Amino acid sequence: MSNDHRIRNSVIAGLIVAAAVAIAKLFSGVFPVIIAAIGSALAGIFRHLTSSVDVPRGIVYIASLAGGVWAIRRMRRAHKAAAAVAKPAQPDWPEYTQDRFLGVVWRWQYDRDGLPVYLAAFCPFCDMQLRSSEYPGFRFPADLCCDRCDKRWSGKKSWEATQIYVTLEVQRNLRSLAWRHRLTP
Ligand SMILES: [Zn+2]
């Protein structure tokens, strides 16, 4: 710090003390002593904060505080990232869109109310979507047929009743939380 700055700081410190003394003179009794003490303390703090060789200590303290806050934020972010890696996010129920019922694979979607819709059956061997024997021919009960493997799963209900049955099975698994163990049938 240059001599000019030192002189300036001393002048400001002196002014603070002088102001405190002037205020103290306005009062009598105990107040002058207290006010003078506060003035001296403020002047002392000001001198301390500005009495560095290169940079005022006040700036050093502010920079240190800002650096500390930044470091803590970085550490928190790193901790969160590490926790996320260690513990992957738990799957949520809307991810349960596939399961095995009646010996074949079923897939579906959910409507706005969370009800399973667009149920479709797939071959467990080749993943071809299965065709109901009900159409064409209106055959009851409906069989599920894979036109690729030429396999057939005989049903006991109509195609519509089979879909309702699978819908109820899905809803049962959602209620009982069994879906968590059936995400990869
Ligand atoms: Zn097949």
py3Dmol code that shows the C-alpha trace and the ligand (Angstrom):
import py3Dmol

protein = """\
ATOM      1  CA  MET A   1       0.000   0.000   0.000  1.00  0.00           C
ATOM      2  CA  SER A   2       1.305   3.466  -0.879  1.00  0.00           C
ATOM      3  CA  ASN A   3       2.048   6.134   1.644  1.00  0.00           C
ATOM      4  CA  ASP A   4      -0.824   8.235   0.252  1.00  0.00           C
ATOM      5  CA  HIS A   5      -3.256   5.448   1.111  1.00  0.00           C
ATOM      6  CA  ARG A   6      -1.767   5.043   4.572  1.00  0.00           C
ATOM      7  CA  ILE A   7      -2.160   8.779   5.184  1.00  0.00           C
ATOM      8  CA  ARG A   8      -5.709   8.674   3.809  1.00  0.00           C
ATOM      9  CA  ASN A   9      -6.638   5.715   5.999  1.00  0.00           C
ATOM     10  CA  SER A  10      -5.149   7.393   9.052  1.00  0.00           C
ATOM     11  CA  VAL A  11      -7.108  10.542   8.277  1.00  0.00           C
ATOM     12  CA  ILE A  12     -10.372   8.572   7.925  1.00  0.00           C
ATOM     13  CA  ALA A  13      -9.657   6.670  11.146  1.00  0.00           C
ATOM     14  CA  GLY A  14      -8.929   9.951  12.874  1.00  0.00           C
ATOM     15  CA  LEU A  15     -12.164  11.431  11.579  1.00  0.00           C
ATOM     16  CA  ILE A  16     -14.128   8.479  12.940  1.00  0.00           C
ATOM     17  CA  VAL A  17     -12.559   8.938  16.353  1.00  0.00           C
ATOM     18  CA  ALA A  18     -13.136  12.706  16.199  1.00  0.00           C
ATOM     19  CA  ALA A  19     -16.779  12.179  15.226  1.00  0.00           C
ATOM     20  CA  ALA A  20     -17.251   9.742  18.075  1.00  0.00           C
ATOM     21  CA  VAL A  21     -15.657  12.180  20.523  1.00  0.00           C
ATOM     22  CA  ALA A  22     -17.793  15.038  19.186  1.00  0.00           C
ATOM     23  CA  ILE A  23     -20.931  12.952  19.684  1.00  0.00           C
ATOM     24  CA  ALA A  24     -19.680  11.959  23.114  1.00  0.00           C
ATOM     25  CA  LYS A  25     -19.296  15.615  24.074  1.00  0.00           C
ATOM     26  CA  LEU A  26     -22.993  16.145  23.412  1.00  0.00           C
ATOM     27  CA  PHE A  27     -23.779  13.769  26.185  1.00  0.00           C
ATOM     28  CA  SER A  28     -22.749  13.588  29.788  1.00  0.00           C
ATOM     29  CA  GLY A  29     -22.271  10.824  32.329  1.00  0.00           C
ATOM     30  CA  VAL A  30     -21.675   7.273  31.116  1.00  0.00           C
ATOM     31  CA  PHE A  31     -22.675   7.768  27.454  1.00  0.00           C
ATOM     32  CA  PRO A  32     -19.522   9.655  26.385  1.00  0.00           C
ATOM     33  CA  VAL A  33     -17.331   6.834  27.588  1.00  0.00           C
ATOM     34  CA  ILE A  34     -19.388   4.198  25.770  1.00  0.00           C
ATOM     35  CA  ILE A  35     -19.629   6.224  22.556  1.00  0.00           C
ATOM     36  CA  ALA A  36     -15.906   6.987  22.597  1.00  0.00           C
ATOM     37  CA  ALA A  37     -15.174   3.310  23.099  1.00  0.00           C
ATOM     38  CA  ILE A  38     -17.425   2.371  20.148  1.00  0.00           C
ATOM     39  CA  GLY A  39     -15.735   5.048  18.015  1.00  0.00           C
ATOM     40  CA  SER A  40     -12.292   3.743  18.895  1.00  0.00           C
ATOM     41  CA  ALA A  41     -13.392   0.183  18.137  1.00  0.00           C
ATOM     42  CA  LEU A  42     -14.794   1.212  14.712  1.00  0.00           C
ATOM     43  CA  ALA A  43     -11.599   3.106  13.934  1.00  0.00           C
ATOM     44  CA  GLY A  44      -9.564   0.096  14.980  1.00  0.00           C
ATOM     45  CA  ILE A  45     -11.605  -2.244  12.755  1.00  0.00           C
ATOM     46  CA  PHE A  46     -11.271   0.178   9.827  1.00  0.00           C
ATOM     47  CA  ARG A  47      -7.490   0.379  10.299  1.00  0.00           C
ATOM     48  CA  HIS A  48      -7.285  -3.414  10.516  1.00  0.00           C
ATOM     49  CA  LEU A  49      -9.321  -3.950   7.362  1.00  0.00           C
ATOM     50  CA  THR A  50      -7.237  -1.466   5.343  1.00  0.00           C
ATOM     51  CA  SER A  51      -3.795  -2.194   6.726  1.00  0.00           C
ATOM     52  CA  SER A  52      -2.560  -4.790   4.246  1.00  0.00           C
ATOM     53  CA  VAL A  53       0.666  -4.526   2.275  1.00  0.00           C
ATOM     54  CA  ASP A  54      -0.799  -5.234  -1.185  1.00  0.00           C
ATOM     55  CA  VAL A  55      -4.578  -5.549  -0.879  1.00  0.00           C
ATOM     56  CA  PRO A  56      -6.912  -4.192   1.806  1.00  0.00           C
ATOM     57  CA  ARG A  57      -7.805  -6.974   4.224  1.00  0.00           C
ATOM     58  CA  GLY A  58     -11.486  -6.200   3.782  1.00  0.00           C
ATOM     59  CA  ILE A  59     -11.234  -7.288   0.146  1.00  0.00           C
ATOM     60  CA  VAL A  60      -9.247 -10.370   1.215  1.00  0.00           C
ATOM     61  CA  TYR A  61     -11.981 -11.307   3.708  1.00  0.00           C
ATOM     62  CA  ILE A  62     -14.783 -10.783   1.184  1.00  0.00           C
ATOM     63  CA  ALA A  63     -12.865 -12.772  -1.435  1.00  0.00           C
ATOM     64  CA  SER A  64     -12.197 -15.539   1.120  1.00  0.00           C
ATOM     65  CA  LEU A  65     -15.881 -15.659   2.091  1.00  0.00           C
ATOM     66  CA  ALA A  66     -16.964 -15.815  -1.562  1.00  0.00           C
ATOM     67  CA  GLY A  67     -14.365 -18.533  -2.216  1.00  0.00           C
ATOM     68  CA  GLY A  68     -15.586 -20.488   0.812  1.00  0.00           C
ATOM     69  CA  VAL A  69     -19.210 -20.324  -0.327  1.00  0.00           C
ATOM     70  CA  TRP A  70     -18.191 -21.431  -3.821  1.00  0.00           C
ATOM     71  CA  ALA A  71     -16.153 -24.351  -2.433  1.00  0.00           C
ATOM     72  CA  ILE A  72     -19.044 -25.503  -0.201  1.00  0.00           C
ATOM     73  CA  ARG A  73     -21.441 -25.394  -3.172  1.00  0.00           C
ATOM     74  CA  ARG A  74     -19.026 -27.408  -5.293  1.00  0.00           C
ATOM     75  CA  MET A  75     -18.649 -29.994  -2.520  1.00  0.00           C
ATOM     76  CA  ARG A  76     -22.431 -30.281  -2.141  1.00  0.00           C
ATOM     77  CA  ARG A  77     -22.860 -30.742  -5.894  1.00  0.00           C
ATOM     78  CA  ALA A  78     -20.136 -33.392  -5.979  1.00  0.00           C
ATOM     79  CA  HIS A  79     -21.727 -35.153  -2.996  1.00  0.00           C
ATOM     80  CA  LYS A  80     -25.145 -35.193  -4.696  1.00  0.00           C
ATOM     81  CA  ALA A  81     -23.636 -36.516  -7.930  1.00  0.00           C
ATOM     82  CA  ALA A  82     -21.808 -39.265  -6.026  1.00  0.00           C
ATOM     83  CA  ALA A  83     -25.026 -40.190  -4.178  1.00  0.00           C
ATOM     84  CA  ALA A  84     -26.907 -40.358  -7.489  1.00  0.00           C
ATOM     85  CA  VAL A  85     -24.299 -42.726  -8.936  1.00  0.00           C
ATOM     86  CA  ALA A  86     -24.298 -44.923  -5.827  1.00  0.00           C
ATOM     87  CA  LYS A  87     -28.096 -45.151  -5.629  1.00  0.00           C
ATOM     88  CA  PRO A  88     -29.865 -45.179  -9.021  1.00  0.00           C
ATOM     89  CA  ALA A  89     -33.364 -43.706  -9.143  1.00  0.00           C
ATOM     90  CA  GLN A  90     -36.116 -46.159  -8.251  1.00  0.00           C
ATOM     91  CA  PRO A  91     -38.416 -47.081 -11.160  1.00  0.00           C
ATOM     92  CA  ASP A  92     -41.911 -45.631 -10.990  1.00  0.00           C
ATOM     93  CA  TRP A  93     -45.130 -47.561 -11.665  1.00  0.00           C
ATOM     94  CA  PRO A  94     -45.728 -46.035 -15.170  1.00  0.00           C
ATOM     95  CA  GLU A  95     -42.626 -47.967 -16.235  1.00  0.00           C
ATOM     96  CA  TYR A  96     -44.549 -51.206 -15.608  1.00  0.00           C
ATOM     97  CA  THR A  97     -45.888 -51.721 -19.137  1.00  0.00           C
ATOM     98  CA  GLN A  98     -44.986 -55.352 -19.809  1.00  0.00           C
ATOM     99  CA  ASP A  99     -45.639 -58.660 -18.090  1.00  0.00           C
ATOM    100  CA  ARG A 100     -46.441 -62.307 -18.738  1.00  0.00           C
ATOM    101  CA  PHE A 101     -49.990 -63.577 -18.407  1.00  0.00           C
ATOM    102  CA  LEU A 102     -51.604 -66.743 -19.848  1.00  0.00           C
ATOM    103  CA  GLY A 103     -48.179 -67.928 -21.035  1.00  0.00           C
ATOM    104  CA  VAL A 104     -47.519 -64.992 -23.380  1.00  0.00           C
ATOM    105  CA  VAL A 105     -46.080 -61.472 -23.140  1.00  0.00           C
ATOM    106  CA  TRP A 106     -48.501 -58.565 -22.746  1.00  0.00           C
ATOM    107  CA  ARG A 107     -47.746 -54.892 -23.287  1.00  0.00           C
ATOM    108  CA  TRP A 108     -49.941 -51.875 -22.604  1.00  0.00           C
ATOM    109  CA  GLN A 109     -50.074 -48.134 -21.982  1.00  0.00           C
ATOM    110  CA  TYR A 110     -51.796 -46.045 -19.302  1.00  0.00           C
ATOM    111  CA  ASP A 111     -54.509 -43.479 -19.845  1.00  0.00           C
ATOM    112  CA  ARG A 112     -54.779 -40.219 -17.870  1.00  0.00           C
ATOM    113  CA  ASP A 113     -56.486 -42.034 -14.990  1.00  0.00           C
ATOM    114  CA  GLY A 114     -53.726 -44.631 -14.779  1.00  0.00           C
ATOM    115  CA  LEU A 115     -55.842 -47.392 -16.299  1.00  0.00           C
ATOM    116  CA  PRO A 116     -54.084 -49.926 -18.582  1.00  0.00           C
ATOM    117  CA  VAL A 117     -55.158 -49.430 -22.216  1.00  0.00           C
ATOM    118  CA  TYR A 118     -54.155 -50.691 -25.675  1.00  0.00           C
ATOM    119  CA  LEU A 119     -53.365 -54.165 -24.378  1.00  0.00           C
ATOM    120  CA  ALA A 120     -51.567 -56.345 -26.906  1.00  0.00           C
ATOM    121  CA  ALA A 121     -50.189 -59.906 -26.686  1.00  0.00           C
ATOM    122  CA  PHE A 122     -46.774 -60.937 -28.044  1.00  0.00           C
ATOM    123  CA  CYS A 123     -45.101 -64.275 -28.767  1.00  0.00           C
ATOM    124  CA  PRO A 124     -42.701 -65.229 -25.905  1.00  0.00           C
ATOM    125  CA  PHE A 125     -40.356 -66.894 -28.473  1.00  0.00           C
ATOM    126  CA  CYS A 126     -40.085 -64.401 -31.366  1.00  0.00           C
ATOM    127  CA  ASP A 127     -41.809 -61.288 -29.962  1.00  0.00           C
ATOM    128  CA  MET A 128     -44.259 -61.211 -32.888  1.00  0.00           C
ATOM    129  CA  GLN A 129     -47.542 -59.593 -31.934  1.00  0.00           C
ATOM    130  CA  LEU A 130     -50.122 -62.351 -31.505  1.00  0.00           C
ATOM    131  CA  ARG A 131     -53.318 -62.515 -33.483  1.00  0.00           C
ATOM    132  CA  SER A 132     -56.575 -63.495 -31.900  1.00  0.00           C
ATOM    133  CA  SER A 133     -58.272 -66.409 -33.607  1.00  0.00           C
ATOM    134  CA  GLU A 134     -61.527 -64.669 -32.863  1.00  0.00           C
ATOM    135  CA  TYR A 135     -60.993 -62.465 -35.947  1.00  0.00           C
ATOM    136  CA  PRO A 136     -61.774 -63.432 -38.622  1.00  0.00           C
ATOM    137  CA  GLY A 137     -64.150 -66.279 -38.009  1.00  0.00           C
ATOM    138  CA  PHE A 138     -65.661 -65.183 -34.690  1.00  0.00           C
ATOM    139  CA  ARG A 139     -64.315 -68.257 -32.975  1.00  0.00           C
ATOM    140  CA  PHE A 140     -65.021 -68.674 -29.250  1.00  0.00           C
ATOM    141  CA  PRO A 141     -63.114 -69.062 -27.073  1.00  0.00           C
ATOM    142  CA  ALA A 142     -60.378 -67.049 -28.758  1.00  0.00           C
ATOM    143  CA  ASP A 143     -56.927 -68.564 -29.244  1.00  0.00           C
ATOM    144  CA  LEU A 144     -53.770 -66.474 -29.504  1.00  0.00           C
ATOM    145  CA  CYS A 145     -51.763 -67.278 -32.627  1.00  0.00           C
ATOM    146  CA  CYS A 146     -48.186 -66.468 -33.672  1.00  0.00           C
ATOM    147  CA  ASP A 147     -48.098 -66.380 -37.474  1.00  0.00           C
ATOM    148  CA  ARG A 148     -44.295 -66.407 -37.432  1.00  0.00           C
ATOM    149  CA  CYS A 149     -43.717 -69.464 -35.180  1.00  0.00           C
ATOM    150  CA  ASP A 150     -47.038 -71.019 -36.161  1.00  0.00           C
ATOM    151  CA  LYS A 151     -47.817 -71.521 -32.464  1.00  0.00           C
ATOM    152  CA  ARG A 152     -51.187 -71.282 -30.815  1.00  0.00           C
ATOM    153  CA  TRP A 153     -52.240 -70.644 -27.204  1.00  0.00           C
ATOM    154  CA  SER A 154     -55.738 -71.876 -26.615  1.00  0.00           C
ATOM    155  CA  GLY A 155     -57.928 -69.496 -24.665  1.00  0.00           C
ATOM    156  CA  LYS A 156     -60.884 -70.034 -22.390  1.00  0.00           C
ATOM    157  CA  LYS A 157     -62.525 -66.666 -22.969  1.00  0.00           C
ATOM    158  CA  SER A 158     -63.365 -64.339 -25.823  1.00  0.00           C
ATOM    159  CA  TRP A 159     -60.669 -61.890 -26.962  1.00  0.00           C
ATOM    160  CA  GLU A 160     -62.465 -59.028 -25.210  1.00  0.00           C
ATOM    161  CA  ALA A 161     -62.825 -61.005 -21.966  1.00  0.00           C
ATOM    162  CA  THR A 162     -59.154 -62.014 -22.173  1.00  0.00           C
ATOM    163  CA  GLN A 163     -58.120 -58.348 -22.419  1.00  0.00           C
ATOM    164  CA  ILE A 164     -60.325 -57.476 -19.432  1.00  0.00           C
ATOM    165  CA  TYR A 165     -58.754 -60.317 -17.453  1.00  0.00           C
ATOM    166  CA  VAL A 166     -55.203 -59.083 -18.214  1.00  0.00           C
ATOM    167  CA  THR A 167     -56.245 -55.510 -17.318  1.00  0.00           C
ATOM    168  CA  LEU A 168     -57.441 -56.727 -13.917  1.00  0.00           C
ATOM    169  CA  GLU A 169     -54.185 -58.666 -13.392  1.00  0.00           C
ATOM    170  CA  VAL A 170     -52.174 -55.510 -14.151  1.00  0.00           C
ATOM    171  CA  GLN A 171     -54.265 -53.442 -11.735  1.00  0.00           C
ATOM    172  CA  ARG A 172     -53.835 -56.106  -9.070  1.00  0.00           C
ATOM    173  CA  ASN A 173     -50.053 -56.004  -9.469  1.00  0.00           C
ATOM    174  CA  LEU A 174     -50.120 -52.205  -9.225  1.00  0.00           C
ATOM    175  CA  ARG A 175     -52.154 -52.291  -5.998  1.00  0.00           C
ATOM    176  CA  SER A 176     -50.041 -54.955  -4.339  1.00  0.00           C
ATOM    177  CA  LEU A 177     -46.777 -53.315  -5.525  1.00  0.00           C
ATOM    178  CA  ALA A 178     -45.868 -56.669  -7.092  1.00  0.00           C
ATOM    179  CA  TRP A 179     -45.086 -54.750 -10.296  1.00  0.00           C
ATOM    180  CA  ARG A 180     -41.707 -53.789  -8.781  1.00  0.00           C
ATOM    181  CA  HIS A 181     -40.567 -57.403  -9.043  1.00  0.00           C
ATOM    182  CA  ARG A 182     -42.117 -57.940 -12.486  1.00  0.00           C
ATOM    183  CA  LEU A 183     -40.477 -55.133 -14.494  1.00  0.00           C
ATOM    184  CA  THR A 184     -38.407 -57.703 -16.414  1.00  0.00           C
ATOM    185  CA  PRO A 185     -40.718 -60.697 -16.932  1.00  0.00           C
TER     186      PRO A 185
END
"""
ligand_1 = """\
1
ZN
Zn -43.489 -66.419 -32.358
"""
view = py3Dmol.view(width=600, height=400)
view.addModel(protein, "pdb")
view.setStyle({"model": 0}, {"cartoon": {"style": "trace"}})
view.addModel(ligand_1, "xyz")
view.setStyle({"model": 1}, {"stick": {}})
view.zoomTo()
view.show()
